[in-house]
Amino acid sequence: MSAKEQLQIPAAAQRDPRSLEVLRVWIAEQDQHIALAFGMWEDPADWGTLLADLARHIANAHAEQDRHVNTDDFLDRLREGFDHDLDGSGEEGDPN
């Protein structure tokens, strides 16, 4: 992966000397690959907050790119895929 293909570090993270990277996700060799930092939270609910915030960012980004995307509908469908995969009902990444 070249430097031009990497996502930019947010300005706030660059300014804050106490910032830390928590998660990186790649799609490679037809699968997800993850680098994860942990140990900053004791309560698993804090990870749930991170995932909920991430879901909202994803929905908002899609709505910004396509004015036909309704963020609430997008989040409902995202939640369906999340719940389906998390409860083991299907293949990873396949909410159908």
Summary of the structure (lengths in Angstrom):
residues: 96
radius of gyration: 15.6
end to end distance: 31.5
largest distance: 43.4
contacts: 171
relative contact order: 0.08
helix: 48%
strand: 12%
